[in-house]
Amino acid sequence: MMQLDISPLTVLATLALGLMVMVTGGVAYLTAADWRDRRREAREQREKRKR
């Protein structure tokens, strides 16, 4: 059996990459949610003006 030689630096770099991916995904989600909410509010305002 082969033993993997993983350095602490590799572990930290992998952890940092994973955290960056999570933060980027969170920012993308929040941006999309904000865009969707602004579109919905604009649509509701247009419907109110039509009445």
C-alpha positions as CSV (number, residue, x, y, z in Angstrom):
1,M,0.0,0.0,0.0
2,M,1.2,3.5,-0.9
3,Q,1.2,6.2,1.8
4,L,0.2,9.6,0.7
5,D,2.6,12.4,1.6
6,I,0.4,15.4,2.2
7,S,2.1,18.6,3.5
8,P,0.3,21.0,5.8
9,L,0.7,23.7,3.1
10,T,-1.3,21.5,0.6
11,V,-4.0,21.0,3.1
12,L,-4.2,24.8,3.8
13,A,-4.2,25.6,0.1
14,T,-7.0,23.1,-0.6
15,L,-9.0,24.5,2.3
16,A,-8.5,28.1,1.1
17,L,-9.6,27.1,-2.4
18,G,-12.7,25.4,-1.0
19,L,-13.6,28.5,1.0
20,M,-13.1,30.8,-1.9
21,V,-15.4,28.6,-4.0
22,M,-18.1,28.7,-1.2
23,V,-17.8,32.5,-0.8
24,T,-18.0,33.1,-4.6
25,G,-21.1,30.8,-4.8
26,G,-22.7,32.7,-1.9
27,V,-22.0,36.1,-3.6
28,A,-23.4,34.8,-6.9
29,Y,-26.5,33.5,-5.1
30,L,-27.1,36.8,-3.3
31,T,-26.6,38.8,-6.5
32,A,-29.1,36.6,-8.3
33,A,-31.6,36.8,-5.5
34,D,-31.3,40.6,-5.3
35,W,-31.8,40.9,-9.1
36,R,-34.8,38.7,-9.0
37,D,-36.3,40.7,-6.1
38,R,-35.7,44.0,-7.9
39,R,-37.4,42.6,-11.1
40,R,-40.4,41.5,-9.0
41,E,-40.8,44.9,-7.3
42,A,-40.6,46.7,-10.6
43,R,-43.2,44.4,-12.1
44,E,-45.5,45.0,-9.1
45,Q,-45.0,48.8,-9.4
46,R,-45.9,48.7,-13.1
47,E,-49.1,46.7,-12.3
48,K,-50.1,49.2,-9.6
49,R,-49.7,52.1,-12.1
50,K,-51.9,50.3,-14.6
51,R,-54.8,50.2,-12.2
